[in-house]
Amino acid sequence: MTIGASLSAYPAGTMIVHLAQHDITEMAVDAIVSPANTRGIMGGGVAGALSRKGGPSIQKEAMSLAPIAIGAAVVTNAGKLWTRRIIHVPTVEQPGEKSTVENVRRAARAALLAAGHHQFASLAMPGIGAGLGGVDPCDAGRAIADELRAHKQPFPETVWLVDLDEETLMCLEEALEIATS
């Protein structure tokens, strides 16, 4: 895997957090976080990209595990992607709805707990809620950074915060600088 240069690396508890402007579907990590809806439908945004590139088995398995509560996570296969698993974390009930900062916080926490439970050493997480979810990227960044700082389990060891959107990455970087200082 060749990824864009890491913008920065931040110590957060027992893990190291990197930021990168990159296509998350190309990440060769133990798991990729997919923002989701409670029905497991992977139609748009990061979830849609993961489903299109990884194949229909990802959505089929996610939907078989639905409904997925906001604040919970389910782990599925990753189809044809480089990653081993997908962690689905709902931020909305129905496809197309707008999310909230609290739902972003709950989704980030659920993703980290699932990674810990499954002992995933490396994790790629997008700017949850900042795209189709409609949450301000800086608000979403602060919620994600707070959860990274609060996570005390030994896994994941490395988290990649990955997004193609420059504004979202800048917000994530600013939030990490504050949360880890």
Backbone hydrogen bonds, N-H to C=O, Kabsch-Sander energy under -0.5 kcal/mol:
donor,donor_aa,acceptor,acceptor_aa,energy
3,I,1,M,-0.6
7,L,19,L,-2.7
10,Y,17,V,-2.8
12,A,15,M,-3.0
15,M,12,A,-2.0
16,I,157,E,-2.4
17,V,10,Y,-3.2
18,H,159,V,-2.9
19,L,8,S,-1.4
20,A,161,L,-2.2
22,H,20,A,-1.0
22,H,163,D,-0.6
24,I,22,H,-0.8
26,E,23,D,-2.0
27,M,24,I,-1.5
29,V,27,M,-1.0
31,A,122,S,-1.2
32,I,85,R,-1.8
33,V,124,A,-2.9
34,S,87,I,-3.3
36,A,89,V,-2.1
38,T,92,V,-1.3
38,T,93,E,-0.6
39,R,93,E,-0.6
40,G,37,N,-1.7
43,G,41,I,-0.7
48,G,44,G,-2.2
49,A,45,G,-2.1
50,L,46,V,-2.7
51,S,47,A,-2.3
52,R,48,G,-2.8
53,K,49,A,-2.3
54,G,50,L,-2.6
55,G,51,S,-2.0
58,I,55,G,-1.2
59,Q,55,G,-0.5
60,K,56,P,-2.4
61,E,57,S,-2.0
62,A,58,I,-2.4
63,M,59,Q,-3.0
64,S,60,K,-1.5
65,L,61,E,-0.9
65,L,62,A,-0.9
66,A,63,M,-0.8
68,I,38,T,-2.4
69,A,67,P,-0.6
71,G,90,P,-0.6
72,A,69,A,-2.1
74,V,88,H,-1.7
76,T,86,I,-2.6
78,A,84,R,-0.5
80,K,54,G,-2.1
81,L,78,A,-2.3
82,W,25,T,-0.6
84,R,29,V,-1.2
85,R,30,D,-1.3
86,I,76,T,-1.9
87,I,32,I,-2.8
88,H,74,V,-3.1
88,H,86,I,-0.7
89,V,34,S,-2.3
89,V,87,I,-0.5
91,T,36,A,-2.6
92,V,36,A,-1.1
97,E,94,Q,-1.7
99,S,133,G,-3.0
104,V,100,T,-1.9
105,R,101,V,-2.5
106,R,102,E,-2.5
107,A,103,N,-2.3
108,A,104,V,-2.7
109,R,105,R,-2.4
110,A,106,R,-2.3
111,A,107,A,-2.4
112,L,108,A,-2.3
113,L,109,R,-2.5
114,A,110,A,-2.4
115,A,111,A,-2.5
116,G,112,L,-2.2
117,H,113,L,-2.8
118,H,114,A,-2.3
119,Q,116,G,-0.9
120,F,115,A,-2.6
121,A,119,Q,-0.6
123,L,158,T,-1.9
124,A,31,A,-2.2
125,M,160,W,-3.2
128,I,126,P,-2.2
130,A,127,G,-2.3
134,G,131,G,-1.6
135,V,129,G,-2.7
140,A,136,D,-2.7
141,G,137,P,-2.5
142,R,138,C,-2.1
143,A,139,D,-2.0
144,I,140,A,-2.5
145,A,141,G,-2.8
146,D,142,R,-2.5
147,E,143,A,-1.8
148,L,144,I,-2.3
149,R,145,A,-2.5
150,A,146,D,-2.0
151,H,147,E,-1.3
157,E,121,A,-1.7
158,T,121,A,-2.6
159,V,16,I,-2.6
160,W,123,L,-3.5
161,L,18,H,-3.4
161,L,159,V,-0.6
162,V,125,M,-2.2
162,V,160,W,-0.8
163,D,20,A,-1.7
166,E,164,L,-0.5
169,L,165,D,-2.0
170,M,166,E,-2.5
171,C,167,E,-2.4
172,L,168,T,-2.5
173,E,169,L,-2.7
174,E,170,M,-2.5
175,A,171,C,-2.4
176,L,172,L,-2.4
177,E,173,E,-2.4
178,I,174,E,-1.8
179,A,175,A,-2.8
180,T,176,L,-2.3
181,S,178,I,-0.8
